[in-house]
Amino acid sequence: MQGEAGAHAIPIVAEAGEDFSAGDIVFHDFDERFSVERKWWLVDANSYSPVKCSARIAVAVTAGSNAVAGTVQSEPAIVDYPNGGLTANGPIYASATAGGITQIPTGYPARLLGFAHPTDQSRWYFYPWLAQPKPYAFTVAASDETTALTTGTAKITFRAECDFRLDEIVASLARASSSGPVIIDVKKNGSTVFSTNLTINENEKTSSPATLSVREIAKGDEITVDITGAGTNAAGLKVALIGER
C-alpha cells in the first residue's frame, strides 16, 4: 500500500452543505437524512455520517457552492497533514472533530481512511474506498410461529457480536393481527432505540417505518425486544436489525 501515489483531483459537481477547509474529509450520502439535498457534508465519527462516498477537500469551499474540478480529491493520494506528529505507517481514521482525522479508532464503526507515511510525519496516504461501510444485518425471532403474541418485556435478549451502526429496524409476522396493531420496542442496555415504537398494523404482516433515536451499537451491548401491543391472535414475530459496520 505504500507505493507513491500522486494527488489526483477529479470533477465532482455537488453542492457543499457547509463550509469546508482544505484538508477536510467529506462524504456524499444517499440515506434518508440527505436523500433530498444530496450535498457534501463533513465526516464526523461521533454522529450519523455514513461514508457512502468519501473524499478530501483540496481547496476551501463555501456552503452553497458547488464542489468542482480541483476542489475534491476522491482517488488515492499522498496528502499533507500540517499538524505533523503522525505515527509512521499507522492507520488514519475519521475523527470526532468534523472533517478531521485521528490515529485512534473513533465511532461505531471506526472509518479507516488511509495510512501514515513511513518517514514523513506530516503526510499520509488517503485511500477513499477504505471508508466504505459494509452492510450488516440479522434477524431474531421474538416468539414461536403459532402461539398468539402477548405483551411483555424482554421477549428475547441477546448481545451485539460487534460494533455496528443501525440504519433501520423492521419487523414481520407469520400471522397477522385480526384486530389492533402489534407494537414493538427494541432497547439497548435498557433504553429504547426508537423515537416512536415499531408498529405492524392489523391485517398486515410487515411493519411501518419507525424513526431511530439511537444508531450506535457497541460489541457486548444488551439488546431486548418488548411487545407493548399484541394485537389479536398475531404470531411469528421476527425483528430484523439492518445497518453497517
N, C-alpha and C positions, 0 to 999 in steps of 0.2 A: 504493500500500500504506500510505500514511501517514494515511489517514482516521482520525479519533478513534473508538476502539472502547472501549466500557465493559467493565469486568471482569464476567465472567458465570460464576457457579459453578452447575453442574448436579449433580443427584444421580447418583453413580456408586457403587454398592454393591459393593465388593470389598475383601478383607482386605489390610491393609498387611503386606508380607513383612518389613519392617524399620522402624525409627523414621524418621520424616520430620519435617523442619523446614519452616516456612513459606518458600516460595520454591524448594524443591527441585523438580527436573524428574524425573518418574517415567514409567514405562511399564507397560502391562499386556500380557503376552506370551502367545503361544499356540504356541510351538515346543516341541521335545522336552524342553528343560530345565525349562520351567514348566507343561507341559500338565496335570499332575495338580493342582498347587496353585492355579493361576490367581489370582495375587496381584499387587498393585502392587509395583514394585521401583524403586530409584534407577537412573537412566540413568548409565552410565559409558562414556565414549568409548573407553577402552582395554581394555574387557572385552566379552564377548559379551552385549550387551544390545540386541537389535534393537528398534527403536521401532515396534511394531505399532500401539500406541495411546498417544500421548504426552499428558501432562497436567502441570499445575503445582500444587503443594501450596499452598493458600491459608492453611490453619490446621494447626499441628503435629498429627501423627498418631502414635500409639504402635504398634509392631509387634504384630500380632494383632488390632488394632481394625479395624473396617470404615470405609472412606472413604465418606462420605455427603454429602448436600447441604451446600454451604458449605465443604467441605474440599478439593475438587478442581476446578480450572479446566481445562476441555477445549475451550473455544471461544476465538476471538480475544479478546485483552485487552491493554490497556496495563498493564504491571506494574512494580513498583518494583525497583530494584537498589541496595540500601543502600550498597554499596561505592563507587558512583559511578565516574567516570572512563571511561565508555563513549565510544567514538568515534562521533560523530554519524552516523546513517544506516548505520552499519556492520553487517555480518551478525553474528548471535549463534548460537553453536554449543554443542552439548553438550560439557561439559568432561571431562577425565580425572579430576577430582575428583568423585566420585559425587554426582549430584544438582545439580552446579553448571553454570555457563555460562562461556563464553570467547568472545573475538573472533578466536581463532586456530583454523583448521581442525584438528581433532584426531580421530584414529581412522580406521579404514577400514570403511565410508566415513564422512566427517565428517557429523554430523547437524545440519542447519540448523534452528534453532528460531524465528528471527524477525530483527528489525532494531532497532537502537538508535534512540531518539527523536531527531528532528532538532535539538532545542535543549536538552533536559534530559538531562544525562549520567548521571542516576540512574534513568532509566526506559527501558523498551524495549517493543516490540510483540511479543507472543507469538502465534505462528501455529502451532498444534499440527500441522496437516496437512503442514507443510513437512518434518517429520522422518520422514514415512512412507517406508520403504525401497522401492526399485524392484527388481522381480525381475530377476535376471541369470543367464543360463545359456548354456552352449555345449557342444558335443560334439566330441571329436577322435578320429580313427582311429589305433590303435596297431599295426595290421597290415593286410595286404590281406584280401580276402574269402575266399580259398580255401586259401592256404598254411597248413599246420599251425603253430601257435604254438610258439616256442622260448623258453626262459628267457633273460634278459639285461637289462642296464640301458639306460636312455635309448632305449627303443624309439621314442619320439617326444619331441622337445624343442621348446618354444615359450615365448614370453614374454607375461606378462599385459599386456593392452592398456589396463587401467585399474585403479584401486583397487577392490577389492570384498571382501566377506566371504562365506566359504563356509558353506552350510547342510548340504550333503551332497555326496557323490560316488557315482555309480552307474556300473556297467559292464555291458556286454552283449556277446553273441557272435552271429555269424551261424550258426556251427555249434558245437554243444555238445561238451564233452569226453566221450568214451565211458568214460574211466576216470581218476579222480583230479580234484581241483579245479584251476581256474585261479586263481592268486593274483596280485594286482596291488598294486603300491606306487606312490603318487604323491608326488613330492618337490618342495619349494620350495627353490630355491637349494641343492640337495644334501641336504636333510634331509626325512625323511618328514613328511607331514601327518596320518598315522594313529596311533592308539594300537595298533590291530591292522589288518593289511593287509586289503584288499578281496578277497573270495572269491566265485567262481562255482562252485558245486558241480557234480559230474559229472552229465551229462544235463540240466543247467539252462542257460538262456541269459541269465539276469539275476542280478545279484549280491545277496548277503545284505547287510543294513545293516552298516556299519562306523563306528566311533567316531572322530571327528576330534580330533586334539590341537592342530592349527593351523587357524585360521579366517581370519586377516587376510592378504590378498594385496595387495601394492602394485604399481602400474604398473611394468613392467620386470622383475618377479621371474621367474626362470627356472623353468619347470615341466617336469618329466620324468616319464615313465611307465615303470616297470620291470615286467617279468614275472618273478616269483620262483617260480611254479609254472605249468607249461604244460599240465597235464592230458595227454590223449591225443587227437590229431587235432582239437583245437579250432581254430577260425579266426574271423576277422572281429571282432577286439576293438575295441570303442568305449568311450570313457570320457567321462562327462558330469559337468561341474562345475556345481553348482547353488547359487545364493546370492542376494545382493542388493547393490546399490550406491547 
